[in-house]
């Protein structure tokens, strides 16, 4: 591996990368790699096995990455489960050098040190780069273990031939920095196809106050909107979720809680100009009490209570006409009882949307509150795509797959 910096592929810049270092002489080469990635704008965190620390001191990695280094299953501050944190945090994980021993542990699914445990807890793609003596490399046990890793979707970067630390010439030398970075870039390219994009999603049903304790609302659970926000974040987008509902924490999603349609509109306007995709999954009220009471309305006050409702503007239609909205790909949702596609197509046009997802609210097994959904997605260019019954998360990914080609590169 050369000392002069190897160019870092664009896909890795700005990414959260975990480097897992096992105990091989080639561990020193990972210092340069960590440094190059950090300088290119990636955020790098390192975990090392005990024997790796015999080859390179943790302060060296801490120095080049600016982050504390994990060397055991307990973090320096005593926090439990640092492997779960790191596995969750990393958008791509590289194990290098992978020794015969650590490869065997990974193949067995062991999690008895910080490196193997993090690998097991990794949510993103994993790349493994073996380095060992040529005799070890050629043994069936090692090759069978690597076969097991490959069959589970782990990318293996084969070692190179050359002079080995043992003095032999043969295959076993850790692949070069360029090959390691290319393998990581290839592994993330399709997974983070929304990297650098800003996606804004609305979710939940708006609540329009009648008085300080009552509101007009609807049955929307916010699950579909959350699924889209989570899918977009997992694909590398910066995501803002403007929602009336509460949602589980999810890395990469900034949640802005709102109540009314008016508040939702205010939040959407805030950064409309920088938005690439707006997905209006929220069930926004069409009417609200014209004069909400400023005190709790009491039974004794009246026998009959009549509420006067006024129309609320169409948020997505008005946003579409504002400056900066022309480059925002706007996706709406339409909940319809019958004539799904025809009504949705009309709505898409009326609201100036680029696409609309229509679902059938007369069905009890999908939509409101359910984990499942089904429908059809229509595009302003006339194309349409059936969305058969699937989980909301699967549908979220499908919707993003269909939107992705429409974004300017
Ligand atoms: N929508 C909006 N502002 C509103 C109402 C709805 O932006 N005041 C958005 C929703 O978020 C959704 C789409 O418009 O993406 C369709 O919502 P829907 O309630 O089906 O549309 P309506 O305009 O209410 O149409 P209709 O009353 O004719 O069913």
Boltz pocket constraint, residues with backbone or C-beta under 6 A from the ligand:
constraints:
  - pocket:
      binder: B
      contacts: [[A, 261], [A, 280], [A, 281], [A, 282], [A, 283], [A, 284], [A, 285], [A, 286], [A, 312], [A, 313], [A, 314], [A, 315], [A, 316], [A, 317], [A, 331], [A, 332], [A, 333], [A, 334], [A, 335], [A, 347], [A, 351]]
      max_distance: 6.0
